[in-house]
Amino acid sequence: MRYLLAILVAALLLTRPLGASDPSPLRTLMTGDESKGWEAVGRLNIGGGSFCTGALIGENLVLTAAHCLFDRDSGERFKLSEIEFLAGWRGGRASAYRGVRRAVVHPDYAYTPSKQSPNVAKDLALLELEKPIRNSSIIPFQTFSRPRKGDEVGVVSYAHDRTESPALQKTCKVLARQSGVLVLNCTVDFGSSGAPVFVVEGGEPRIVSVISAKAMVRDIPVSLGTDLETPLAEMYEMLAAGDGVFTRVETVQEPKVRKFGTGAAGPGGAKFMRP
C-alpha cells in the first residue's frame, strides 16, 4: 500500500500545477429546497460518540467506508446495535431513522491503526437496514463506473464542523487514479469518511467513489477515494450468499469522458489521515 501511495503522490506532483483547477467552495445544505435531491445522503451515528457519512443505494442498503465500522482505539468492529443511519439529517431532524440489520466489509479490507497508511482501495462497507426506507423524497442513488483522470466530480458530506447539516461541493477534480484509488482535490474533514463522490449523468447524480482518507502532499490538501465497480459487485455477492433480503441497485456502463484520525508521514512527504 505504501508503494501504491508513493505512485499516486508522484503522479499528483507531476501533473497538477499549484493553483490549477481550484475546486468549488462548500455549500451547506441548510434548507429543504437546498437539500432537495440529496436526502439519500445521511449521517451514520456509530458507537455513541462518532459519526461518518453514508448514502442510500437501495431502499434498505447504505454504502460507506469500511473503517467507519471499527473502533479507532481497540480495532474491534462496532456492534450493529451501535450503528444508526439518519437519512437527510439536517437541523436536528432526519427524513428517516434506521438501525442496521447486517454489515458487510469488503473481504480484502484490513483495518489498520490510524497512524498507518490507510487501506484505501478496498475501504468499502455495505449496511443492510433493519427496514427499507420507502419515502418519495428519499431516492436511492445509482452507482456508476469510476471517473477518469481530469474528470469533474462532486461530494456531499458531513464533518466535525458541519455535524447538523451536510455540505455540497459541486465541483472538484480527479487528479490521479491508480489500482483502485482516486486522488481528488475535494474538500473533506473528520466525519466525511464514507461520503459519496458523484458524477452527474443525464442530469442525475450517480456515485462513483467513496471518501476514505485525506492527505497533505507538500502543503496541497487532497482526498482519497475508492474504486466501486469490482469491489461493490463482490460485496453484493456476499450479501446474496446470506438470506437475500437486501435490494440491489444496478450499476450502469462506463461513462464517456466528461469535462464537466491522526496522520503519519507517508511516502513522498504525504501525510494521510482518516477523515
N, C-alpha and C positions, 0 to 999 in steps of 0.2 A: 504493500500500500504506500509506503514511503517513496518507493521508486516511481509509482504512478503519479503521486502528487508532485514530485520533482519535475516530471514531464509536463504536467499541467501548468506549473508555475513558469517553467521555461517558455512554454507556448504563449502564455499570457504576456510575459515581459517582451517577447519578440514581436507580438502582433498588435499590441494596444498602446499607442502613444498616450502619454499623460494628457488628461483633459478631453480625450476623444469620446464621442458618443455618450455624453453625460445622460444618465437616466432621468426620467421624470420624477418630480417630488412625490412624497407620500401624501395621500389624501384620506383623512379619517372619515369613515362612513358613519356619520352621526345620526342621520335621519332615515326614515323608511324609504323615502324616494332615492336617497343616495345609495342605500343598501339593496335596492331592487335588482334582482338577478344574482346576488351574491349570498342569499340566505342559506345556501347549502354549505358555505364555509362556516365552521364553528370552532368554539374553544373546547379543548379537551381538558377537563379537570382531572388531575392524576395524583393519587397518593395523599390527598388532603392538603397539599402545600405547594404543588407545582402545576404547570399547565403547558400545553402545546397547542398547535393549530391542526385541524383536520378538515377533510372535505368529503361530502357525501357523493359516492359514485354509484350508488344503488339505493333503493328505498330503505335498505337495512344494512348498508355497507359503507364504512368510513375508511379513507386512505390517509395514512400519516407516516411519520418516521418511526422506525423500529426502536431507536434509542430512547424515545419518549416512554417506553414501557418498562424501563429499567431504573431502579433506584441508583442515583449517582454515587452514593456513598457505599452501599453494600454490593451493588452489581446484581442484585436479585430482581426478578420480574415482579412487578406490582400485581396484586390480586385483581381479578376482573371486577370485583365489587368496589374497588377503589378508583374506577375509571368511569367518567360520565361525559357524554357528548352533548354540548349545548349549541344546537344549530342556530345560526344567525344571532348569536349573543351580542346584545347592544344595549347599553344604558341600564344594566342590571336585570334584563329580561331576555329570554331566548324564545325563538319561534317554536322550538320543540326541545324536550329534555329526554335523553335516553341513556339507560345503562348498557353495559356491554355483555353479550352472551358468550362470544368466542373471540379470541385474538390470535392471528397467525402472523408470525415473523418470518421473513424470508429465510429459508434453510441455510443459506450461505452467510447470513449475517452473524457476526460475533461481537457482542458488546465489549467495548474497551473503555477503561477509565478515561475520564475527561482530559487527563494530562498526556494522553497518547493521540497520535493522528487517527482521526475517526475513520471507520469503515463505511465510506460514503456510498460506494457503488450498489450495495445491497441493503441500504438503510431504509427498508420499507416494511410496513405492517398494515394488515387489514383487520378492521374491527367489525364484527358482526353484532348489530344492535339487538337488544332484547325484544324490541318491537319495531316493525317498519315505521318510517316516517312518511305518512301519506297526507300531504298538505299541498294545495295548489300553488302556494307561494314558495315552496321549497323544492326546487327541481334539481335532482342529482346531475352532476356533470358527467359528460362523456370524457374518455381519455383519448389521447392522440399520440402519434408517433413522435419521437423526440425531435426537437428542432435542430437545425444545422448551425454551425458557427456563423455568427453575424446576424442571425435572425433576432427579431424583437419579440420579447415575451412580457408578461406581467405577473405580479404576485399579490395575493390578498392574505394578510397575516395579522395575528395578534402579537403582542410583545410586552415586555415588562413596563414600558411607558405608554402602552395603549391596551390595557387589560380589559377595558369595558366596551371597546368598540374596535372592529378591525380597521386596517388601513389598506388602501389600494395603491399600488404603484403600477400605473397603467403601462409604462414603457421602460424596460431595461433590456439588456442585450446579452446574448450568448457570446462570451469572449473566447471560449475554447471548449472542446469536448474530447474525451479520451477514455476508452474502456469503461463505459457506463457512468462516467462522471461529467457533469456540466459545470463549467466555471462561468458565473454570471456576475454582472455588476448591479444586481438587485440589492436593495437595502433591507437587511434583516437584523434581528436582535434576539435576545433571550426571550423565549416564548414563541418564536417564529418557526421552530422545528416542526416539520410536518406540513408546513404551509404549501398550498398548491401553486405551481408555476403554470401559467396559461399561455396559449396562443389563441387568437380569435380566428375561427374558421367559419365562413358563411354567416358572419355576424354573431356567432355564439362562442363564448369562452370554453376551451377544452383543455384538460390537464395534460401536460407533457412531462412534468417532473415534480419532485417533492423536495423542499428545502431540508438539507441535512446538517450543514455546518456553515460557519462564516470564517473568513481568514483575512489577514493583512499581508499583502505582498509589497514590500518596500513602500509602506505607507499607503498603498492602494487597497481600499476595502473591496472584497469580493465575497460572493456566496457560492456554495457548492450544492448541486442538486443531483438527484439520482436519475438514471435511465428507467423508464417504465416498462417498455414493451415485453421483453422476455421475463424479467423478474415478476411482473404483475401476473402474467399468464401462469407462471409456476405457482404463485400463491393461490390463484383461482383453483388450480388443480388440487392443492392441499385442502382447501375448503370443501371442494366437491367430494373428496375422499372421506369426509365426515358424514354428517347427516343430510347434507344438500339443502339446507334451509335457505341459505343466502341467495340473493338475487344478483345475477351477473349483469354487468354493463358491457356492451360490445365496444371494442377498440377499432377505429376506422383505419384506413390505409395511410401510407406515407404521404405527408402533405407536400405541396410544392414549396420551393424556397420562397420565403416571404421577406419583404423589406418593411415590413410593417413597423456551556460550562467553563471553565478556566482553561486557558490555552497553554500550549507548549510550543517552543520554536520548532518549526518543521523544516524540511529541505528547502533550499533556495531562499532562506530568510523569511519563509511564510510562517505565520502564527495561526493555528487552527483552533476554532472554538465551536462548541455546540451551541447553537442559538436557542 
